[in-house]
Amino acid sequence: MEIELKLAIDPGDAARLLKDPLLKPATRGASRQTELANIYFDTPERELQQARIGLRLRRDGEQWLQTIKGGGQVSGGLHARQELEFAVAGRALEFAALDGSEWSEILTPERTARLQPVFSTDFQRTIRLIRPAPGVEIEVAIDRGDISAAGQNDPICEIELELKDGPVSALFDLALQLAERFELRLENASKAERGYRLAYGTAPRVPGKWAPPAIAAQTALPEAVATLAYGLLAHYQDNEKGFLGAAENPEFLHQMRVAIRRLRVLLGLFAADLPEPDTVTSLRGELRWLGNELGRARDWDVLLNDTLPTVLKAVGDHPAQARLHARLAAAGFAAQQAAREAVGSMRYQRLLLGLGRWCALLAAADGPASFGDAAAPLLGKYSRRLGDALKRADETSAATLHRTRILAKKLRYLGEFGALSYAGKRYQRFNHWLQAVQDGLGRHHDQSVADGLLATQSALVRRPDEAELLGMLRGWLRAQTVSVAHAELPKPFWK
């Protein structure tokens, strides 16, 4: 199993990094450089890519090596994949060594006969072995070169921190230290993934919803939380790529924000029973910062795409409508840019590295309780709180309704975290009921937020007709009422 953390770095910083005083005391032996030429293969139908397998020939000096990688996972820049590498006679694939192995089921004679080169990579690798702590050994490799396919090139400039010995968290410890001194970005895409993208183009991205992993009730709590956190981080990053490349689709941003909320709830619910509670507190604070940055942009998306068309239709034609809409669209664009700047910041990269480190600690920790034993009391506590809050729903302030909505979300997310272990019709009924309550409270919240955003513009308008229209829009929003279901909580599904 190859375990490595991949980081993109600016070419100007790459040469300085190996000379940095941070690495010198931990270095064992001299750095070495090598020129690596690689050819990647697949069938015309891209069967290996679909099976998440990489097959390459590599020339390292005078030697040719054949490498197969597959399985594993990629999350938060951490790549963990099965790898098989062996020497071959020359620039030709050999498969005799695979007989009887798991790889032979995929690389059958019929399939290997149809393999052809797809793309190539050529880069200079500088390698240094370091021991930053007792029992820890990490290979630091800096790769600089190009990926070539279909007459195009894509530059390579990245760091690979490969774990040779020690805990996975040690990779993140080193990366966090480096991130204080250099502009680094976690890189989820392997060279192979980038090569396929260059050769065949990028398929249009579609916003993805989170699919909860299968968590059995008896799973140790740290393992369960690590699995959930890794899944949520992957869900967030998948939609982040779409957000940065297709800002016209607001669903990417929505899914990013939902992933952040679920992470915050996950960390908050179980923090007391998990390692390094102070780290959890810090991570929750940084997740709150990121959630707020994304939330402002998402609030403007909801106003412009959902709420405003309905309100404008209700108040009818107005001479200031086009001008006011342009003003609001400009404010929404500014919020989008602020969200992009947050995602592009080093503060954000340090947050991702911190989350990765904590997840790695969790995955290696022993749990005092099972996930089921820890979750059941919390489900009971939050269901009682929500039931009490809903009884007073029509008699409370907007702020209290908002807190009631947050309670409903926590309860729903907590149920989702173990959904596949609970399953059954009772869970489905409970979840549908919670969704209906959350939708009702959500409409109230959207109207309240929309009124607040319009209020921020009231102080900026100078033309009387725009001020008049703003007043009409806000008046319509404040006049709306939203009913909240008062039905009793369904029968608990966790008992």
N, C-alpha and C positions, 0 to 999 in steps of 0.2 A: 504494500500500500504506500503510494507516494502522497505525502501530505505537505503542501506548500501554500504560502501566502503570496499572492501576486499583486504587485503595486506598480502603477504607472508613475513615471518620474520625468521631469523636464530634462531634455538633453544637456542643458547647461549645468544641472545639478548632478547628473550621473557620474561625471568624472570626479567631482568633489567628494562624493559620498564615501568611497572607499578610503579616502585620506582623512576622513573625519576623526577627531580624537575619541569619539564615542566607541568606535570599533577597534582602535589600535590595541588597547589593553587586553581585549578578548581574543585577538587574532592568534591562530595557531598555524605557523608556517607562512610561506610567502604566497601572495596571490598568483594565480596562473591564468593565462589567456589562451583561448582556442577559437578557431574559426569553424563554425558549424554550418553545413549545408544540408538541408532537409527536403525530401520529396514526400508529399502526402498522397495516398491512394484511396480510391473508392470505385464502386461500380457506376455505370452511367445512371442507374436509378438512385444513387446515393444511399445504398442500403446500410453502409457502415455508419454514416451520419445519423440515419434514423434509429439505429441501434445504440447510438451514443458511444461509438467505438472509433478511436483514432489509430490509423496505421501509417507508419512512415519508415523511410530509409534515411539514415543520417550518416554523413561522412564527417568523421572527426579525425583530422590529420590524414593518415594513410589507411585508417580503419573504417569499415562500413558496419553499421549497427542497424538492426531492425527492431522497432519498438511498437508495441500494441498497448493502448490504454483504453480503459472502459469502466463502466459502473461508477460507484461512488456518488459524490455530490459536490456542488459548488454553492457556497453561500457566504456573503460578506467578504469576498475576495479569497476565501479559503478553499483550496482545491484538494480534494481527497479522492484519489482514483487508483484502481488496480493497474499495475504496470508490469509488463514483461518485456525485457530487452536482451538480445543476444547478438553475437557477432555473426556476420554473413560473409560470403566469399567476395562479393563485389556489389555492383549497382544492380542487383536483381533480388526480388523477394524470394524467400525460402519458407516453407511451411512444415517441413518434416518434424521440426522441434515442437510443433503444436499438437502432434498426434496424442490423443487421449486426454488433452487438456480441455478446460471449459471454452477456450477460444476456438477449438476445432468445430464446435457446433455452429458457430457463425461463419467461420472462414472455411467453408466446404470447398471441395475441388471445383464444383460447378461455379461457385461464386468467385473464387480466386482467379479463375480463368478469365473473368470479365473485368478484373481490376485495371485501372488506368490512372496515370498521374492527374491530379486535380489542381494542386498549387504547390508552391515551394517557399521555403523561408531560408534566408541567408543572414547570419548575424555573428557578431563577435561576442563571445561570452567571457566575462572576467569573473573568476570564482575565488572566494575566500572562505575558509572554514573558521568559525568563531565559537568560543565557549563562553557565553556571557554570564553563566552561573554554574555552580556545581551540578553535574549530571545533565547539563544541557549542551547540545551540539547542534549548530545551525549552519547550513551552507548558504552563503550570500552570493547570489549570481546576478550580475548586471548584463542584460542583453541589449545590444544596439545593432540594428540592421533593417531589413525589409522583408515583407511578405509580398510575393508576386503571384498574380493569377490573371488570366484573360487580358494580358497586356497592361495591367495596372499594378501599382505598388502602394503598399501601406507601411509607413515606418514603424519600427519596433524600438521602444525605449522603455524598459521595464526592469523591475527588481523581482527576483524570486527568492523568497526565504524558505528553504526546504528543511524540514525537521529531520535531523539524523538521530537525535537521542533527546529524551526529555518529554515533558508535557506539551500538548498543543498550545496551551496558553502562553508558553514562552515565545512563540512566533509573534503573538500580539503584543507582548511586553516589549520586544525589540522594535516592532513596527511603531508602537506609540512613542518610543524614545526618538526614533528617526523622524516621526511626523512633527515633533517639536522643533526640528532643525531644517527640514526640507519640505517642499510642496509635493506631497504624495497623494495618490488617489487609488483606492481599492479597485482592482480590475477583475471582474467576474469572467470576462471572455478570455478563453485560452487562445493561443496562436492558431490552433486548428479551427476554432469557431470563427476567428477573424478571417482566416483563409477561405473558408466556405462562403463567408459573407462577401468577400471580394470576388470570388469565382462566380457565384450565382446571384448576387444581389441580396438585398434584405427583404424578406416578406413583410407586408404591412403588419404592424403591431396591433393587437387587439387588447383592450383593457381586460385584465384577468382578475377574477374573484378568488378569494382564499379558499382552498380545499383543506379542511382540518385533517391533520394526520391521524392515523389510528393510534389512540392512546388507551391501553387497557387499564382498568381500574386499579389493578395490582402493580402497575409500573411504579418504580421508585420516583418520588416527587422531583428530585433534581433532573433525572433523565427525562421525565415528561415535560418539564418546563423548558429544558434545553431543546428538545425536539420541536415544541411549539414555537419557541423563539426563533430557531433557525428557519422554520417554515414561514413565519411572518416576515422575517427579514428578507427571505427570497421573494416572497409575494410583493413586498415593498419595492425591492430593486427591479423586479421585472416590470412594474408599472412606471418606475422612475425613468427607465429608458424611453418608454412611450411618451411620458410627459415632456422630456427634454427634446424629443424629436417630432412630436405631433401635438403641439400646444392647443390646436383647435378642438381637440376632443377632451372635454372637461372630465370624462370618466377616469382617465389616468390619474389625475390629481386626487379625485375622490377616493380611489382605491388606495393611493399612497397614504392619505390621511386616515382612512379606516385601519390600515395596517399599523400605523403609529398608535392610534387609540387602543387597539387590541394589545399591543406590546406594553403600553403603559398600564393597562388593567392587569395583564398577566404578571408584571413585575410587582405591582402594588398588592395584589391579592396574596401572593405567596412569599413576599420578601422576608417575613419573620422566620421562615423555616428553611432559608437558603443561605449559601455562603456569602460572606462579605456584604452585610446589610448596608454599610456606608457606601459601597460601590453602587448598590441598587438605588439608593437615594440619589446619588449623583447622576446615574443614567436616567432615572425618571425625570430629573430636572432638565436634562438636555433633550429628552424626548418631548417634554412640554414645550421647550423653546422651538424645536422643529415643528411640532404640531401647530403652534401658534402662527409660525411663518407660513405654513401651508394652509392653515385655517383661514387666514385673511384672504388669500387668493381664492380659496374654495367658496367663501361667503360671497365674494363678488361674482363668481361663476353662477351660483344659485340665483342671485338677484337678477343678473343679466339674462340668463337662459331660461329660468323657470318662473320666478316671481314677477319680474317686470312686465313681460308680455301680457300676463293675466291682468295686472293692475292697469296697464295702459288701455287695454280693451275695455275694462270696466268704466274708466273715467271718460272714455271717448276721445275724439280728435281734439287736438290743442295746437295752437300755432308754435309753441315752444317745444313740441315733442321731439323733433329731430335734433335740435340743439342740445336739449337736456340728455337725450340718449347718447349723443357723441361724448358729452362730458362724463357720463357714467361709464361708458366704454373705456375712456382714457384712464379713469381711476382703476377700473378692473385690470387693464393692461399693466399699470404700474404695480399693482399687487402681484400679478403674475411674475413680473421681472424681479420683484423682491424675493419671491419664493425660489426662483431660479438661482439668484445670488446666494441664498442660504444653502441650497443643494450643492453649489459649487465652492463653498467655503471650506477651509481647513478645519473649522470647528465641527462641521458636519462629518468630515472624514475621521476626525478623532472620536466622534460619537460612534460611528460604525465600528471602528477598531475596538473601542471599549465594550460595545455589545458583543463583538466576536470573542473577545478575551473572556468575558463573563460566561458566555455560553460554553466555551471550552472548559472552564472550571466546573461548570455544572455537570457537563457530560462525564467528568471524571470523579464526581463526588458521590459519596454514599448518602442515601436519604434516610431521615428518621421516620418517615411515614410514606405510605403509598399515595399516589395521586387521588384515588377514590376516597381514602380516609381524610385527606386534606380538603377535597372539594365539597364533599357532602355537607359539612357544617356551614360552609360559606354560602352554598346554594340556599340553605334554610334561612340563614341570617338575612340575605339580601331579598329573598322573596317576602319575608315578613315586613321588612322596611318598605318595600315597594307597595305592598298591600295597604299599609297604613297611610302612605303618602297619597295613593290614589283615592282613598276615601275623602280626602280634603282637597282634591284637585281643583274643584270649581271655586274654592274659597281662598285660594292662595295667590301670591304674587307671581309675576313672570319669572323672577329669580328662583322661586321655590319650584315652579313647574320645570324649569331647566334642570334643577337638581334631581327632580323626579325622573326626568328623561335620562339623566346620567345613571341613576339607579337601574332603570330598565335595561340600559345598554350593558352595564356590568353583569347583570344577571344573565342576559342573553349570551354575552361573550363567554362567561364562565360555563354555561351549558354547552356552547359550541366547542370549547376546549376538550371536552370529553364526549362529544356527541356520538362518536362511533362506538364507544364502550357502553353508553346508555342505550341509544337507538330506541326502537319501539314506537308504538303509536302515541303513548303518553308523552314522550319527549316531543314528538312532532306537534301534538296539540298545544303543549305548553309553549313551544317555540313560535308557533303561528299566533297564539294569543299575545305573546310578548312583542312580536313584530307589529301587530295592530296597535298596541299601546304606544310603542315607540314611534310609529308613523304619525299617530295623532299628536303626540307631544312634539314631534319633529316639525310638523306644519306650523304649530304655534311658535316654535323656536325660529323657523325660517322667516316668518313674518316679523317677529321681534327684531331679528338681525337686520332684515331688509330696512326696517324703519330706522334703525341705528345708522346704517350706511347712508341712507338718504339724508339723515340729520347732519352728517359730516359735510354734505354738499351744500346744505342750506346757508351756511356761513360764507360760502364761496361765490354764490350766484350774485350777479349785479343787475340783471334785467328783471323787471317786475313780472313779466309773463312766465319766466322760468321759476321764480319764487312761488308764483301762484300754482303752477303745475306741481312743483314739489310738495306744496301744502296739500293739494288734492290727493296726491299719491299716498302721502303719509296718513292723511285722514281716512282713506279707504282701508289701509292696512290696520289701523288701530280699531276700526269698526268691526273687523272680522272676529268671530269667535270660533274656537275649535273645541269640539266635544271630545272628551277622553273617556274610554271605556271604563265603567265602574263594576263590571262583572267580577265575581270572586275569582281569585287565583285558581287555575286548574289544579287538579290533583298532582302533588309532587311526583316527578318522574325518577328521582334519585333515591327513593325509598323502596 
